[in-house]
């Protein structure tokens, strides 16, 4: 006996990226991918700033070079601005997805345990991602006001990038804020770098044991470098 | 040994709950945790009080029915041990033990320490099965299966669906359960025809009831069967691939 199956009226689907993002798993992919962009950025940022130890001229030339990336193929500052746009989009994506996931998770556990929870493996870093993230975000606003826009910077107008850094880090309160914010960044990276492998679905039993070590190494290098700058200024190693 | 129990008592799904304190006296260190609760209930019944409702069935760690938060840990302090397999020798004389039901939006409390885990059934219905020809039984070993894949699938299949992963997860997420129930099929040839449809459907039903994963690993630590969070990563990958394939039409 012949049978027929009814065809759906429309087989058109929403674009897969939109559909993926609708799910929490998709939002975790956004967290991971924008996180990778951020990891690349903080690493490059730290390496670039090591030029503080070379000489003021090298540091200022590096700052100028960033504006001349691919110049004259691309107009002055064009590549820098594209990179900035990518970073802004990644940051917005990271924060928005984190916010939406947090709302979802609050809804999934509307009543918390009345007794004391005894966590077995969830470490401090994993449980404080939201807070370290907020600290880094607030720091970022100050950091831009201090050294990119310059209106929060103690140096006189027309100061070179190097002079601005030294002027800022010479203030003990500012140096202390940089240290705290970078420690928060370190805690955030320690969990985030490891976590992204899970979210991206990158699992391979031969390499899984390395993920934690890799996260620790990356965090130590980036945060160690970053912490050294305000300390070096405060102890008078660079001036 | 003598113990003080602080037990969550709640008359019904919408009734307000509170901790009540009970004494468990002359407890044998060799008795199981549930036997200790049975003895406390015997006394309560003798005193004409409502016994403490808790979930249990096989009492040999394979059915996944039992489970409660014991001193802030799902299934209590012993690793890879369901509540029924926990023995009182894991505690010391004079201990205070706090008992609470699993807490998650997906697991509404029925009474006292009993929760409704029907949301897990919804996830299984969404794709935790394979399609096979019925009729006469096929020959054994007709389909060759790589040994490593069979072993891995078996590790996932150890899941007893007790809900400890959800209970332990700070986000009330069911990633470990869903990924185990998905990967036990997706890793095997028999699971291939519906692999990506399964990944999409199970994840989406899961997200209707539970939270999202922040990779803390509490589920793996709480799991009485020691199921690895590697399966969660595999599920994430299958879900992404399913979306890329974009095949589902309805």
HADDOCK unambig.tbl for C-alpha pairs under 7 A between the chains (distance, minus, plus):
assign (segid A and resid 8 and name CA) (segid B and resid 250 and name CA) 6.89 0.50 0.50
assign (segid A and resid 11 and name CA) (segid B and resid 249 and name CA) 5.11 0.50 0.50
assign (segid A and resid 11 and name CA) (segid B and resid 250 and name CA) 6.96 0.50 0.50
assign (segid A and resid 16 and name CA) (segid B and resid 243 and name CA) 5.84 0.50 0.50
assign (segid A and resid 16 and name CA) (segid B and resid 244 and name CA) 6.30 0.50 0.50
assign (segid A and resid 16 and name CA) (segid B and resid 246 and name CA) 6.50 0.50 0.50
assign (segid A and resid 20 and name CA) (segid B and resid 243 and name CA) 6.38 0.50 0.50
assign (segid A and resid 24 and name CA) (segid B and resid 212 and name CA) 6.13 0.50 0.50
assign (segid A and resid 25 and name CA) (segid B and resid 236 and name CA) 6.74 0.50 0.50
assign (segid A and resid 101 and name CA) (segid B and resid 212 and name CA) 6.65 0.50 0.50
assign (segid A and resid 104 and name CA) (segid B and resid 211 and name CA) 5.89 0.50 0.50
assign (segid A and resid 105 and name CA) (segid B and resid 171 and name CA) 4.90 0.50 0.50
assign (segid A and resid 105 and name CA) (segid B and resid 172 and name CA) 6.74 0.50 0.50
assign (segid A and resid 105 and name CA) (segid B and resid 211 and name CA) 4.55 0.50 0.50
assign (segid A and resid 105 and name CA) (segid B and resid 212 and name CA) 6.10 0.50 0.50
assign (segid A and resid 106 and name CA) (segid B and resid 171 and name CA) 6.96 0.50 0.50
assign (segid A and resid 108 and name CA) (segid B and resid 104 and name CA) 5.86 0.50 0.50
assign (segid A and resid 108 and name CA) (segid B and resid 105 and name CA) 4.90 0.50 0.50
assign (segid A and resid 108 and name CA) (segid B and resid 106 and name CA) 6.91 0.50 0.50
assign (segid A and resid 108 and name CA) (segid B and resid 171 and name CA) 6.55 0.50 0.50
assign (segid A and resid 108 and name CA) (segid B and resid 172 and name CA) 5.35 0.50 0.50
assign (segid A and resid 108 and name CA) (segid B and resid 210 and name CA) 5.20 0.50 0.50
assign (segid A and resid 108 and name CA) (segid B and resid 211 and name CA) 4.89 0.50 0.50
assign (segid A and resid 109 and name CA) (segid B and resid 103 and name CA) 6.72 0.50 0.50
assign (segid A and resid 109 and name CA) (segid B and resid 104 and name CA) 4.67 0.50 0.50
assign (segid A and resid 109 and name CA) (segid B and resid 105 and name CA) 5.48 0.50 0.50
assign (segid A and resid 109 and name CA) (segid B and resid 171 and name CA) 6.37 0.50 0.50
assign (segid A and resid 109 and name CA) (segid B and resid 172 and name CA) 5.38 0.50 0.50
assign (segid A and resid 110 and name CA) (segid B and resid 104 and name CA) 6.98 0.50 0.50
assign (segid A and resid 110 and name CA) (segid B and resid 105 and name CA) 6.32 0.50 0.50
assign (segid A and resid 111 and name CA) (segid B and resid 103 and name CA) 6.76 0.50 0.50
assign (segid A and resid 112 and name CA) (segid B and resid 103 and name CA) 6.87 0.50 0.50
assign (segid A and resid 113 and name CA) (segid B and resid 103 and name CA) 6.75 0.50 0.50
assign (segid A and resid 115 and name CA) (segid B and resid 72 and name CA) 6.38 0.50 0.50
assign (segid A and resid 115 and name CA) (segid B and resid 98 and name CA) 6.76 0.50 0.50
assign (segid A and resid 116 and name CA) (segid B and resid 72 and name CA) 5.50 0.50 0.50
assign (segid A and resid 117 and name CA) (segid B and resid 72 and name CA) 4.02 0.50 0.50
assign (segid A and resid 117 and name CA) (segid B and resid 73 and name CA) 6.63 0.50 0.50
assign (segid A and resid 118 and name CA) (segid B and resid 72 and name CA) 4.75 0.50 0.50
assign (segid A and resid 118 and name CA) (segid B and resid 73 and name CA) 5.67 0.50 0.50
assign (segid A and resid 120 and name CA) (segid B and resid 218 and name CA) 6.45 0.50 0.50
assign (segid A and resid 120 and name CA) (segid B and resid 221 and name CA) 6.50 0.50 0.50
assign (segid A and resid 121 and name CA) (segid B and resid 217 and name CA) 6.34 0.50 0.50
assign (segid A and resid 121 and name CA) (segid B and resid 218 and name CA) 5.79 0.50 0.50
assign (segid A and resid 121 and name CA) (segid B and resid 221 and name CA) 6.79 0.50 0.50
assign (segid A and resid 122 and name CA) (segid B and resid 216 and name CA) 4.91 0.50 0.50
assign (segid A and resid 122 and name CA) (segid B and resid 217 and name CA) 6.18 0.50 0.50
assign (segid A and resid 122 and name CA) (segid B and resid 218 and name CA) 5.78 0.50 0.50
assign (segid A and resid 126 and name CA) (segid B and resid 216 and name CA) 5.78 0.50 0.50
assign (segid A and resid 195 and name CA) (segid B and resid 215 and name CA) 5.78 0.50 0.50
assign (segid A and resid 198 and name CA) (segid B and resid 233 and name CA) 4.78 0.50 0.50
assign (segid A and resid 199 and name CA) (segid B and resid 233 and name CA) 6.38 0.50 0.50
assign (segid A and resid 199 and name CA) (segid B and resid 236 and name CA) 6.53 0.50 0.50
assign (segid A and resid 200 and name CA) (segid B and resid 236 and name CA) 6.79 0.50 0.50
assign (segid A and resid 200 and name CA) (segid B and resid 237 and name CA) 6.83 0.50 0.50
assign (segid A and resid 201 and name CA) (segid B and resid 233 and name CA) 4.11 0.50 0.50
assign (segid A and resid 201 and name CA) (segid B and resid 234 and name CA) 5.61 0.50 0.50
assign (segid A and resid 201 and name CA) (segid B and resid 236 and name CA) 5.08 0.50 0.50
assign (segid A and resid 201 and name CA) (segid B and resid 237 and name CA) 4.53 0.50 0.50
assign (segid A and resid 202 and name CA) (segid B and resid 233 and name CA) 6.44 0.50 0.50
assign (segid A and resid 203 and name CA) (segid B and resid 230 and name CA) 6.36 0.50 0.50
assign (segid A and resid 203 and name CA) (segid B and resid 233 and name CA) 6.07 0.50 0.50
assign (segid A and resid 203 and name CA) (segid B and resid 234 and name CA) 6.93 0.50 0.50
